[in-house]
């Protein structure tokens, strides 16, 4: 009678009972706790899952980096050009040029100018054509300009301009690749996977790799497997882009009444909450509170709709959020299939109230049975 009287007098189970973490009621009341400020409790619904998925889409390369329809000019200061001039016989301006013996004596004559690096002012010099502004122009435009300047001086001049070394229109590929390098861009328009292939590919499994693209002040990252799977993400690169291949194993931590409590790695393309629960063995049938499935996360402020109020944020601009899922509701299993799990998430399953009661009774029995044995012996 004393034992049950003490049990009934407790508003909740005694704080001194062994426990693996807070109960569902404790987590749900964290907003009103005086010692905790700024933590948000968010019920996981289909709308919330869609908002979080939308943030993932906005981080995609195709969304973040709009296609530049303007073709990048192939010539810039620092590039190295070679100019060749053909002159029909009789050659009047470049008559001293050596004739190619394979084409016969009456063929046109070609003069190959020494290679030149485009100056800081964006110019090169061509004999009898003078100083030409070439920066910002295509090779065809430069050829036409030289031909125009030589017309009337040379006999039916034809000009070919070649880029020997592209020193400016490059992308930099670094990270977990076979060989970090600068990949020159051509008018063809190299894409992400082209540059990755030029660098020898990645050194780690594809499903564990993340590609990070830096363009100016914009930085975005996507799983390599997602880029391979979706051709729209294999975007055309621009001069000055920096592509970093990252091997960053992602993981979440499972605690509470799950099949196993441990850090669980997952693939770079991400997993859903349903997959995360399956990987930890689901909920323990005899202990778990199906209404107390929680995900602890520092979330971006813009990821959720906070209405008219502004949530408290950390110095890093993140909001401490506890997402709650009620698996007693069958509809929650559909939501769990779309709710994304992020790196460093903490998945916590609280104990059911009956499990805490059983724990309390077991503890009482360990105290009462020896005492009853002593009483029976004395009698």
JOJONOR-V25237 format. One record per residue. RES is the residue in one letter. PHI is phi in degrees with one decimal (* if undefined). PSI is psi in degrees with one decimal (none if undefined). OMEGA is omega as a letter, one per 30 degrees, with the letter a starting at -180 (NA if undefined). Layout:
# JOJONOR-V25237
res->{RES,RES}
phi->{PHI,PHI}
psi->{PSI,PSI}
omega->{OMEGA,OMEGA}
This chain:
# JOJONOR-V25237
res->{X,X,X,X,X,X,X,X,X,X,X,X,X,X,X,X,X,X,X,X,X,X,X,X,X,X,X,X,X,X,X,X,X,X,X,X,X,X,X,X,X,X,X,X,X,X,X,X,X,X,X,X,X,X,X,X,X,X,X,X,X,X,X,X,X,X,X,X,X,X,X,X,X,X,X,X,X,X,X,X,X,X,X,X,X,X,X,X,X,X,X,X,X,X,X,X,X,X,X,X,X,X,X,X,X,X,X,X,X,X,X,X,X,X,X,X,X,X,X,X,X,X,X,X,X,X,X,X,X,X,X,X,X,X,X,X,X,X,X,X,X,X,X,X,X,X,X,X,X,X,X,X,X,X,X,X,X,X,X,X,X,X,X,X,X,X,X,X,X,X,X,X,X,X,X,X,X,X,X,X,X,X,X,X,X,X,X,X,X,X,X,X,X,X,X,X,X,X,X,X,X,X,X,X,X,X,X,X,X,X,X,X,X,X,X,X,X,X,X,X,X,X,X,X,X,X,X,X,X,X,X,X,X,X,X,X,X,X,X,X,X,X,X,X,X,X,X,X,X,X,X,X,X,X,X,X,X,X,X,X,X,X,X,X,X,X,X,X,X,X,X,X,X,X,X,X,X,X,X,X,X,X,X,X,X,X,X,X,X,X,X,X,X,X,X,X,X,X,X,X,X,X,X,X,X,X,X,X,X,X,X,X,X,X,X,X,X,X,X,X,X,X,X,X,X,X,X,X,X,X,X,X,X,X,X,X,X,X,X,X,X,X,X,X,X,X,X,X,X,X,X,X,X,X,X,X,X,X,X,X,X,X,X,X,X,X,X,X,X,X,X,X,X,X,X,X,X,X,X}
phi->{*,-63.6,-63.9,-69.8,-65.9,-68.2,-67.1,-68.3,-79.9,-92.6,-66.9,-140.1,-69.0,-52.5,-64.9,-85.5,-67.9,-60.3,-152.0,-91.4,165.6,-70.1,-77.4,-61.0,-62.2,-65.0,-65.8,-66.6,-96.9,-65.6,-63.9,-91.3,-69.0,-70.7,-87.2,-121.1,-126.4,88.9,-80.8,-105.0,-102.4,-123.9,-75.0,-78.1,-125.2,-62.1,-64.4,-64.5,-60.9,-67.2,-62.7,-68.0,-66.9,-65.0,-67.2,-65.1,-64.5,-67.6,-85.7,-69.4,-63.4,-66.6,-83.5,-78.1,-114.3,-67.8,-63.6,-92.5,-72.3,-77.2,-74.4,-64.2,-65.4,-77.5,-112.1,-143.8,-54.2,105.8,-71.6,-112.9,-114.3,-125.6,-112.6,-118.4,-122.9,-99.1,-131.9,-69.4,-72.2,-75.6,-68.1,-97.3,-93.7,-115.7,-66.9,-82.0,-67.0,-77.5,-83.6,-74.0,-63.1,-73.4,-104.1,92.1,-74.6,-96.5,-77.4,-70.2,-107.5,-116.7,-121.5,-101.0,-76.6,-59.8,-60.4,-131.8,-91.3,-62.9,-69.6,-61.6,-80.3,83.4,-123.8,-135.7,-117.1,-124.8,-53.8,70.7,-107.2,84.6,-86.3,-118.1,-85.3,-114.0,-62.6,86.1,-115.9,-80.6,-63.7,-62.3,-64.6,-66.7,-60.8,-64.2,-67.6,-66.5,-59.9,-63.0,-73.0,-88.4,-62.6,93.4,-105.9,-103.4,-87.4,49.3,-69.2,-128.5,-124.1,-127.1,-114.9,-117.3,-93.8,-78.7,-139.1,-89.3,-97.7,-122.7,-87.3,-131.4,-120.2,-103.4,-116.9,-135.9,104.0,-83.0,-118.9,-62.0,-151.3,-66.6,-161.4,-100.4,-102.9,-70.4,-96.5,-118.5,-59.3,-58.4,91.5,-68.9,-109.7,-53.2,-70.3,-62.9,-65.8,-65.4,-66.0,-63.0,-85.3,92.1,80.2,-90.1,-99.2,-121.7,-56.1,-58.7,-74.6,-108.5,-104.5,-123.7,-101.4,-114.6,-113.1,-113.7,-133.7,64.7,-97.5,-90.3,-134.4,-137.2,-134.3,-142.5,-62.0,-60.3,-62.7,-68.4,-67.0,-67.9,-74.7,-113.4,-58.9,-65.2,-82.0,-84.8,-79.0,-74.5,-82.1,-120.2,-55.0,93.5,-63.8,-122.3,-110.3,-117.5,-92.5,-110.3,-103.7,-125.7,-58.6,-89.6,-158.4,-127.1,-111.0,-104.9,-134.8,92.4,-84.5,-109.7,-63.5,-153.8,-105.1,-169.3,-81.9,-115.4,-76.0,-147.4,-72.4,-65.3,-75.9,92.0,-135.0,-96.0,-63.5,-61.6,-67.5,-63.0,-62.7,-66.7,-71.7,-102.2,83.7,72.1,-90.1,-71.1,-61.8,-92.1,-127.1,-75.7,-98.5,-63.3,-88.4,-117.8,-98.1,-125.6,-122.0,-95.2,-155.3,-90.2,-103.6,-64.8,-60.2,-78.0,-73.9,-127.3,-90.5,-97.9,71.5,-84.0,-97.5,-110.8,-73.0,-72.3,-123.2,-78.4,-58.2,-86.6,81.5,-107.3,-108.5,-71.7,-124.9,-112.7,-87.1,-118.8,-124.7,-102.4,-79.7,-70.1,-88.5,-57.2,-63.4,-64.8,-70.1,-72.4,-64.3,-63.2,-77.8,-118.2,-74.3,-81.5,-91.4,-109.6,-60.9,74.6,-63.9,-115.9,-97.2,-126.3,-114.9,-79.9,-75.0,-71.4,-56.3,-63.7,-66.7,-67.9,-63.4,-61.8,-64.2,-65.6,-65.0,-61.9,-67.0,-64.4,-65.9,-67.5,-88.9,-76.7,-59.7,-62.4,-65.6,-64.1,-63.2,-64.9,-64.3,-64.1,-66.6,-68.3,-75.4}
psi->{-39.4,-38.7,-49.0,-29.0,-41.0,-34.2,-43.5,-24.2,-4.4,126.6,-33.7,176.8,144.1,135.9,-19.5,-1.1,143.4,140.1,149.7,-4.6,-176.4,154.3,171.2,-42.0,-38.8,-43.1,-43.6,-24.8,12.5,-27.2,-31.8,-1.9,135.5,-27.8,-7.4,126.5,140.9,-3.4,131.9,136.1,121.9,123.4,128.9,112.3,175.6,-38.4,-41.4,-44.2,-39.5,-37.0,-43.0,-37.2,-32.6,-35.3,-34.2,-41.1,-38.7,-19.4,-3.7,154.1,-40.9,-29.4,-39.2,-36.0,98.7,142.6,131.7,108.8,-18.3,127.3,130.8,135.9,129.3,-14.6,128.5,162.0,131.2,-20.2,155.1,123.5,153.9,129.1,125.8,135.5,124.3,140.1,128.8,147.6,148.5,130.2,122.5,-41.1,-40.9,47.9,-20.5,-0.7,148.1,134.4,138.5,113.3,-20.6,-16.5,0.5,166.8,-22.5,11.6,169.0,160.9,141.9,137.6,122.0,117.8,152.0,144.5,144.1,140.9,133.0,127.8,171.8,-29.0,-4.6,29.7,159.1,165.0,133.3,128.1,133.8,-7.8,-19.2,-161.5,129.4,140.1,112.6,-22.0,133.9,3.4,154.7,167.2,-37.8,-41.8,-38.6,-41.8,-44.7,-35.8,-43.3,-42.5,-41.9,-39.4,-28.2,-14.7,130.2,-16.4,-44.5,160.5,105.2,59.9,143.7,136.6,139.5,126.6,125.7,145.1,111.6,-41.2,120.0,99.7,-3.4,-40.4,79.0,160.9,149.1,128.4,119.3,176.3,-146.1,62.4,164.4,-36.6,113.2,136.1,169.2,124.6,118.0,143.1,143.8,168.0,-16.5,-37.6,80.4,145.6,175.9,-50.8,-26.3,-47.0,-37.7,-40.3,-38.3,-30.3,5.6,6.9,-179.9,158.4,-2.8,167.1,141.3,-39.5,-2.3,3.2,146.4,136.3,127.5,125.4,127.6,122.5,105.6,-121.9,0.5,134.7,125.6,151.9,141.8,150.8,138.9,-38.6,-34.8,-36.5,-39.3,-38.5,-32.8,106.2,-25.5,-24.9,-13.1,71.7,161.6,133.7,156.6,152.3,134.8,-6.8,146.9,119.7,125.2,124.7,115.7,132.8,95.0,91.3,123.9,152.6,156.2,161.6,128.4,127.3,161.2,-149.8,59.6,173.8,-29.7,143.2,108.3,170.4,128.2,116.7,154.5,169.9,159.3,-27.1,-7.2,163.4,166.6,169.7,-36.1,-41.9,-38.2,-43.3,-38.4,-36.4,-19.3,13.3,13.7,-163.0,142.4,121.2,-35.0,-4.9,-33.9,147.6,107.8,-19.0,-2.7,54.9,118.2,144.2,117.8,127.9,145.9,108.2,149.3,139.4,-36.9,-5.3,-24.4,157.7,113.5,6.2,-138.6,-12.0,157.8,120.5,158.6,140.0,157.1,170.3,-22.4,3.1,20.5,155.0,124.3,117.1,138.6,111.5,134.4,132.8,132.2,101.0,-1.0,-24.0,117.7,-31.3,-22.1,-25.3,-28.9,-40.5,-39.0,-23.0,-13.3,-11.9,120.2,135.7,135.8,163.3,136.9,10.3,151.3,116.5,120.4,131.4,119.1,158.9,146.2,151.1,-37.0,-33.6,-38.5,-37.5,-44.5,-38.7,-41.0,-43.6,-39.7,-39.3,-40.9,-37.4,-34.1,-22.6,-40.5,-41.1,-45.4,-38.2,-42.0,-35.5,-41.0,-41.6,-44.6,-37.8,-40.0,-30.4,none}
omega->{l,a,a,l,l,l,a,a,a,l,l,a,a,a,a,l,l,a,l,a,a,l,l,a,a,a,a,a,a,a,a,a,a,a,a,a,l,l,a,l,a,l,a,l,l,l,l,l,l,l,a,l,l,l,l,l,a,l,a,a,a,l,a,a,l,a,l,a,l,l,a,l,a,a,l,l,a,l,a,a,l,a,l,a,l,l,a,l,f,a,a,a,a,a,a,a,a,l,l,a,a,a,l,a,a,a,l,a,a,l,l,a,l,l,a,l,l,a,l,l,l,a,l,l,l,l,l,l,l,a,a,l,a,a,l,a,l,l,l,l,l,l,a,a,l,l,l,a,a,l,a,l,l,a,l,a,l,a,l,l,l,l,a,a,l,a,a,a,a,l,a,l,a,l,a,l,a,a,l,a,l,a,l,l,l,l,l,a,a,a,a,a,l,a,l,l,l,l,l,l,a,a,a,l,a,a,l,a,l,l,l,a,l,l,a,l,l,l,l,l,l,l,l,a,l,l,l,a,a,a,a,a,l,a,l,a,l,l,l,l,l,l,a,l,a,l,a,l,l,a,l,a,l,l,l,a,l,l,l,l,a,l,a,l,l,a,a,a,l,l,l,l,l,l,l,l,l,a,l,l,l,l,l,a,a,a,a,l,a,l,a,l,a,l,l,a,l,a,l,a,a,a,a,l,a,l,a,a,l,a,l,a,l,l,l,l,a,l,l,a,l,l,a,l,l,a,l,l,a,a,a,a,l,l,a,l,a,a,a,l,a,l,l,l,l,l,a,l,a,l,l,l,l,l,l,l,l,l,l,l,l,l,l,a,l,l,a,a,l,l,l,l,l,a,a,l,a,l,NA}
